[in-house]
Amino acid sequence: MSVENVVGLVVAVSLLGYLALALLFPERF
């Protein structure tokens, strides 16, 4: 895998995790 693929994957996973946390714990955001 190239560096661009790894960076894109990390960004996508972090965004999905942030959205999931915002949905599960709305009082923290």
Biopython code that builds the backbone (N, CA, C, O; Angstrom):
import numpy as np
from Bio.PDB.StructureBuilder import StructureBuilder

atoms = [
    (1, "MET", "N", (0.849, -1.201, 0.000)),
    (1, "MET", "CA", (0.000, 0.000, 0.000)),
    (1, "MET", "C", (0.880, 1.246, 0.000)),
    (1, "MET", "O", (1.947, 1.264, 0.614)),
    (2, "SER", "N", (0.429, 2.270, -0.684)),
    (2, "SER", "CA", (1.196, 3.503, -0.751)),
    (2, "SER", "C", (0.865, 4.406, 0.437)),
    (2, "SER", "O", (-0.074, 4.150, 1.191)),
    (3, "VAL", "N", (1.649, 5.454, 0.583)),
    (3, "VAL", "CA", (1.449, 6.366, 1.716)),
    (3, "VAL", "C", (0.093, 7.052, 1.611)),
    (3, "VAL", "O", (-0.594, 7.230, 2.617)),
    (4, "GLU", "N", (-0.297, 7.439, 0.393)),
    (4, "GLU", "CA", (-1.585, 8.115, 0.222)),
    (4, "GLU", "C", (-2.740, 7.222, 0.647)),
    (4, "GLU", "O", (-3.696, 7.694, 1.263)),
    (5, "ASN", "N", (-2.660, 5.930, 0.322)),
    (5, "ASN", "CA", (-3.725, 5.006, 0.712)),
    (5, "ASN", "C", (-3.809, 4.884, 2.225)),
    (5, "ASN", "O", (-4.903, 4.862, 2.787)),
    (6, "VAL", "N", (-2.657, 4.803, 2.888)),
    (6, "VAL", "CA", (-2.661, 4.669, 4.348)),
    (6, "VAL", "C", (-3.234, 5.927, 4.988)),
    (6, "VAL", "O", (-4.039, 5.837, 5.915)),
    (7, "VAL", "N", (-2.832, 7.090, 4.507)),
    (7, "VAL", "CA", (-3.328, 8.349, 5.080)),
    (7, "VAL", "C", (-4.834, 8.472, 4.866)),
    (7, "VAL", "O", (-5.560, 8.864, 5.780)),
    (8, "GLY", "N", (-5.302, 8.142, 3.674)),
    (8, "GLY", "CA", (-6.733, 8.216, 3.407)),
    (8, "GLY", "C", (-7.515, 7.262, 4.281)),
    (8, "GLY", "O", (-8.600, 7.593, 4.760)),
    (9, "LEU", "N", (-6.960, 6.064, 4.492)),
    (9, "LEU", "CA", (-7.637, 5.080, 5.331)),
    (9, "LEU", "C", (-7.726, 5.575, 6.774)),
    (9, "LEU", "O", (-8.769, 5.441, 7.415)),
    (10, "VAL", "N", (-6.639, 6.144, 7.281)),
    (10, "VAL", "CA", (-6.638, 6.637, 8.663)),
    (10, "VAL", "C", (-7.647, 7.770, 8.824)),
    (10, "VAL", "O", (-8.375, 7.818, 9.816)),
    (11, "VAL", "N", (-7.693, 8.677, 7.857)),
    (11, "VAL", "CA", (-8.632, 9.802, 7.935)),
    (11, "VAL", "C", (-10.072, 9.305, 7.892)),
    (11, "VAL", "O", (-10.917, 9.775, 8.654)),
    (12, "ALA", "N", (-10.353, 8.352, 6.999)),
    (12, "ALA", "CA", (-11.717, 7.833, 6.884)),
    (12, "ALA", "C", (-12.137, 7.124, 8.166)),
    (12, "ALA", "O", (-13.258, 7.312, 8.639)),
    (13, "VAL", "N", (-11.246, 6.310, 8.732)),
    (13, "VAL", "CA", (-11.588, 5.574, 9.956)),
    (13, "VAL", "C", (-11.792, 6.542, 11.117)),
    (13, "VAL", "O", (-12.716, 6.370, 11.911)),
    (14, "SER", "N", (-10.934, 7.562, 11.221)),
    (14, "SER", "CA", (-11.081, 8.511, 12.327)),
    (14, "SER", "C", (-12.381, 9.303, 12.196)),
    (14, "SER", "O", (-13.044, 9.572, 13.198)),
    (15, "LEU", "N", (-12.751, 9.680, 10.970)),
    (15, "LEU", "CA", (-14.006, 10.408, 10.783)),
    (15, "LEU", "C", (-15.204, 9.532, 11.125)),
    (15, "LEU", "O", (-16.150, 9.991, 11.764)),
    (16, "LEU", "N", (-15.164, 8.267, 10.698)),
    (16, "LEU", "CA", (-16.271, 7.358, 11.013)),
    (16, "LEU", "C", (-16.365, 7.141, 12.518)),
    (16, "LEU", "O", (-17.464, 7.108, 13.072)),
    (17, "GLY", "N", (-15.228, 6.995, 13.181)),
    (17, "GLY", "CA", (-15.235, 6.805, 14.632)),
    (17, "GLY", "C", (-15.778, 8.032, 15.347)),
    (17, "GLY", "O", (-16.521, 7.912, 16.320)),
    (18, "TYR", "N", (-15.401, 9.224, 14.857)),
    (18, "TYR", "CA", (-15.897, 10.449, 15.481)),
    (18, "TYR", "C", (-17.407, 10.581, 15.319)),
    (18, "TYR", "O", (-18.109, 10.975, 16.250)),
    (19, "LEU", "N", (-17.901, 10.248, 14.123)),
    (19, "LEU", "CA", (-19.349, 10.318, 13.899)),
    (19, "LEU", "C", (-20.078, 9.301, 14.761)),
    (19, "LEU", "O", (-21.148, 9.595, 15.294)),
    (20, "ALA", "N", (-19.512, 8.106, 14.904)),
    (20, "ALA", "CA", (-20.153, 7.079, 15.728)),
    (20, "ALA", "C", (-20.195, 7.532, 17.188)),
    (20, "ALA", "O", (-21.208, 7.347, 17.863)),
    (21, "LEU", "N", (-19.104, 8.122, 17.677)),
    (21, "LEU", "CA", (-19.093, 8.599, 19.061)),
    (21, "LEU", "C", (-20.081, 9.747, 19.245)),
    (21, "LEU", "O", (-20.746, 9.834, 20.277)),
    (22, "ALA", "N", (-20.180, 10.626, 18.251)),
    (22, "ALA", "CA", (-21.121, 11.747, 18.350)),
    (22, "ALA", "C", (-22.560, 11.236, 18.399)),
    (22, "ALA", "O", (-23.407, 11.826, 19.069)),
    (23, "LEU", "N", (-22.838, 10.134, 17.687)),
    (23, "LEU", "CA", (-24.195, 9.577, 17.720)),
    (23, "LEU", "C", (-24.456, 8.848, 19.033)),
    (23, "LEU", "O", (-25.565, 8.902, 19.565)),
    (24, "LEU", "N", (-23.434, 8.162, 19.561)),
    (24, "LEU", "CA", (-23.630, 7.382, 20.788)),
    (24, "LEU", "C", (-23.633, 8.281, 22.022)),
    (24, "LEU", "O", (-24.389, 8.044, 22.964)),
    (25, "PHE", "N", (-22.781, 9.321, 22.017)),
    (25, "PHE", "CA", (-22.682, 10.204, 23.185)),
    (25, "PHE", "C", (-22.887, 11.653, 22.755)),
    (25, "PHE", "O", (-21.929, 12.424, 22.723)),
    (26, "PRO", "N", (-24.131, 12.039, 22.420)),
    (26, "PRO", "CA", (-24.364, 13.413, 21.925)),
    (26, "PRO", "C", (-24.138, 14.479, 22.994)),
    (26, "PRO", "O", (-23.911, 15.644, 22.667)),
    (27, "GLU", "N", (-24.197, 14.090, 24.271)),
    (27, "GLU", "CA", (-24.031, 15.114, 25.309)),
    (27, "GLU", "C", (-22.585, 15.579, 25.424)),
    (27, "GLU", "O", (-22.320, 16.608, 26.046)),
    (28, "ARG", "N", (-21.643, 14.839, 24.835)),
    (28, "ARG", "CA", (-20.237, 15.236, 24.935)),
    (28, "ARG", "C", (-19.818, 16.170, 23.809)),
    (28, "ARG", "O", (-18.718, 16.722, 23.845)),
    (29, "PHE", "N", (-20.682, 16.358, 22.799)),
    (29, "PHE", "CA", (-20.273, 17.170, 21.661)),
    (29, "PHE", "C", (-21.151, 18.404, 21.536)),
    (29, "PHE", "O", (-20.955, 19.212, 20.629)),
]
sb = StructureBuilder()
sb.init_structure("model")
sb.init_model(0)
sb.init_chain("A")
sb.init_seg("    ")
for serial, (resi, resn, name, xyz) in enumerate(atoms, 1):
    if name == "N":
        sb.init_residue(resn, " ", resi, " ")
    sb.init_atom(name, np.array(xyz, "f"), 0.0, 1.0, " ", f" {name:<3s}", serial, name[0])
structure = sb.get_structure()
